[in-house]
Amino acid sequence: MGGVTARAPGFAAALRAIVRGDVREAEPLARYSTYRIGGPATILLPSGPEDVGIALQAARRAGVPWFALGLGSNLLFPDGGLDALVIRLGKGIDGIESAGEHWRLGAGLPGPLAARRSAEAGWAGLHKFVGVPGTVGGGVYMNAGCHGGEWAEVVTRVLVVDGNGQERWLTRADVPFTYRRSGLDGLVVLEADVTLRAEPRERLAEEVAELFRWRQEGTPFSQPCCGSVFKNPGGPAWKRREGPRTAGQLVEAAGLKGYRVGGAEISSMHANYFVNTGGATAADVRALIDLAQSRVREQFGVALDTEVKLIGTQGEYLHG
Ligand SMILES: Cc1cc2nc3c(=O)[nH]c(=O)nc-3n(C[C@H](O)[C@H](O)[C@H](O)COP(=O)(O)OP(=O)(O)OC[C@H]3O[C@@H](n4cnc5c(N)ncnc54)[C@H](O)[C@@H]3O)c2cc1C
């Protein structure tokens, strides 16, 4: 292999020969994103953690870019698909083990499942994330969170593999977590160790049910979307201001609730959620993002940054 793209005939065949798991060619990324948007790509569903390293080495040798994928709940893939090898962490990398307060979680494990299982066993910390629909790996990479909590608060160490296929453990102090960022760029998370705290099971069960209800009532849960499109504007000056403050309030105050481009719509339930009403393209969503940013800038002088990751054809991150 040498100097090819992930779509080139031969790359998938060569990968199949050395890796365990499923290598799917021309697979629509729409099937792997909660937005149900995205063109074709070569996707590896690795059988186990060691297959991720093998695939990364193969991609490096071939000069092929790669992209780590969890449940695709924070991504907008391009309509033309990707020229990168997509490594989708799920089954086979989804273990869950516990010893008292210490829990070891596979990166492909759905975060809501980790939240429920640990809460049922009487351990608090992850339970807050029951309504955040990604994997453990995606949660760590994004430093996802809600209700004042974030993954950075519970993580003690993470097992990562780099682009050369080398695995290593990083302690919490090695990971430069900030708001919705881990700084783990160029690495694939394979496992996360978290430390939780004991709390009565009944109380946790109530809290989980309450958080889940809150989610279902406040967000368009049943429509394909990516969660919050924009980060909330921040900074001390911002906190003192009057009027609309959150990204959703700003987009709503700009009069855009319910506004549509093609199949994409700014949810009438929550203006920071842009939903796919059926047949939306990435171009439709991008047009809505551009519109919301320019209206909010004109009317309120605020620059909204995207929280959803806009992905380019090589798997690179585009600026929102
Ligand atoms: C209805 C809804 C509600 C949401 N609510 C919230 C919320 O309250 N708070 C919040 O923070 N987010 C929220 N989100 C966004 C999203 O769920 C989180 O960002 C989640 O952590 C993404 O996980 P994922 O597995 O889907 O990652 P993906 O969307 O698959 O990927 C996101 C990023 O993480 C990287 N990544 C994924 N897995 C790995 C890995 N194993 N190793 C390295 N990098 C990896 C990808 O390359 C990509 O850059 C919501 C989304 C939806 C659809």
The ligand as a Tripos MOL2 file, in Angstrom:
@<TRIPOS>MOLECULE
LIG
   53    58     1     0     0
SMALL
NO_CHARGES

@<TRIPOS>ATOM
      1 C1        -30.0120   14.7620   21.2700 C.3       1 LIG1
      2 C2        -28.5780   15.0840   21.6150 C.ar      1 LIG1
      3 C3        -28.2860   15.6790   22.8320 C.ar      1 LIG1
      4 C4        -26.9470   15.9750   23.1700 C.ar      1 LIG1
      5 N1        -26.7090   16.5490   24.3750 N.ar      1 LIG1
      6 C5        -25.4380   16.8230   24.7450 C.ar      1 LIG1
      7 C6        -25.1330   17.3820   26.0380 C.ar      1 LIG1
      8 O1        -26.0060   17.6300   26.8510 O.2       1 LIG1
      9 N2        -23.8410   17.6430   26.3480 N.ar      1 LIG1
     10 C7        -22.8330   17.3810   25.4820 C.ar      1 LIG1
     11 O2        -21.6650   17.6000   25.8330 O.2       1 LIG1
     12 N3        -23.0700   16.8510   24.2480 N.ar      1 LIG1
     13 C8        -24.3380   16.5690   23.8710 C.ar      1 LIG1
     14 N4        -24.5950   16.0330   22.6300 N.ar      1 LIG1
     15 C9        -23.4700   15.8400   21.6860 C.3       1 LIG1
     16 C10       -22.8430   14.4490   21.7370 C.3       1 LIG1
     17 O3        -23.7520   13.4960   22.2440 O.3       1 LIG1
     18 C11       -21.5710   14.3990   22.5920 C.3       1 LIG1
     19 O4        -20.5980   15.2870   22.0950 O.3       1 LIG1
     20 C12       -20.9790   12.9810   22.6100 C.3       1 LIG1
     21 O5        -19.9910   12.9100   23.6060 O.3       1 LIG1
     22 C13       -20.3520   12.5440   21.2880 C.3       1 LIG1
     23 O6        -20.0310   11.1680   21.3840 O.3       1 LIG1
     24 P1        -20.0240   10.2460   20.0700 P.3       1 LIG1
     25 O7        -19.5940    8.8850   20.4650 O.co2     1 LIG1
     26 O8        -21.3360   10.3120   19.3790 O.co2     1 LIG1
     27 O9        -18.9040   10.9630   19.2330 O.3       1 LIG1
     28 P2        -18.8980   11.2560   17.6510 P.3       1 LIG1
     29 O10       -19.9970   12.2000   17.3210 O.co2     1 LIG1
     30 O11       -18.8510    9.9760   16.9180 O.co2     1 LIG1
     31 O12       -17.5140   12.0280   17.5260 O.3       1 LIG1
     32 C14       -17.3610   13.3040   18.1070 C.3       1 LIG1
     33 C15       -15.8600   13.6370   18.1540 C.3       1 LIG1
     34 O13       -15.2180   12.7240   19.0260 O.3       1 LIG1
     35 C16       -14.2040   12.0130   18.3400 C.3       1 LIG1
     36 N5        -14.2030   10.6370   18.8630 N.ar      1 LIG1
     37 C17       -15.2600    9.7840   18.9590 C.ar      1 LIG1
     38 N6        -14.8560    8.6220   19.5240 N.ar      1 LIG1
     39 C18       -13.5320    8.7400   19.7530 C.ar      1 LIG1
     40 C19       -12.5320    7.8920   20.3180 C.ar      1 LIG1
     41 N7        -12.8150    6.6550   20.7570 N.pl3     1 LIG1
     42 N8        -11.2600    8.3520   20.4040 N.ar      1 LIG1
     43 C20       -10.9420    9.6060   19.9710 C.ar      1 LIG1
     44 N9        -11.8290   10.4500   19.4300 N.ar      1 LIG1
     45 C21       -13.1110   10.0180   19.3330 C.ar      1 LIG1
     46 C22       -14.5670   12.0770   16.8690 C.3       1 LIG1
     47 O14       -13.4290   11.9450   16.0530 O.3       1 LIG1
     48 C23       -15.1750   13.4770   16.8080 C.3       1 LIG1
     49 O15       -14.1780   14.4570   16.7310 O.3       1 LIG1
     50 C24       -25.9120   15.6980   22.2640 C.ar      1 LIG1
     51 C25       -26.2200   15.0920   21.0310 C.ar      1 LIG1
     52 C26       -27.5270   14.7790   20.7010 C.ar      1 LIG1
     53 C27       -27.8070   14.1020   19.3860 C.3       1 LIG1
@<TRIPOS>BOND
     1     1     2 1
     2     2     3 ar
     3     2    52 ar
     4     3     4 ar
     5     4     5 ar
     6     4    50 ar
     7     5     6 ar
     8     6     7 ar
     9     6    13 1
    10     7     8 2
    11     7     9 ar
    12     9    10 ar
    13    10    11 2
    14    10    12 ar
    15    12    13 ar
    16    13    14 ar
    17    14    15 1
    18    14    50 ar
    19    15    16 1
    20    16    17 1
    21    16    18 1
    22    18    19 1
    23    18    20 1
    24    20    21 1
    25    20    22 1
    26    22    23 1
    27    23    24 1
    28    24    25 2
    29    24    26 1
    30    24    27 1
    31    27    28 1
    32    28    29 2
    33    28    30 1
    34    28    31 1
    35    31    32 1
    36    32    33 1
    37    33    34 1
    38    33    48 1
    39    34    35 1
    40    35    36 1
    41    35    46 1
    42    36    37 ar
    43    36    45 ar
    44    37    38 ar
    45    38    39 ar
    46    39    40 ar
    47    39    45 ar
    48    40    41 1
    49    40    42 ar
    50    42    43 ar
    51    43    44 ar
    52    44    45 ar
    53    46    47 1
    54    46    48 1
    55    48    49 1
    56    50    51 ar
    57    51    52 ar
    58    52    53 1
@<TRIPOS>SUBSTRUCTURE
     1 LIG1         1 GROUP 0 **** ****
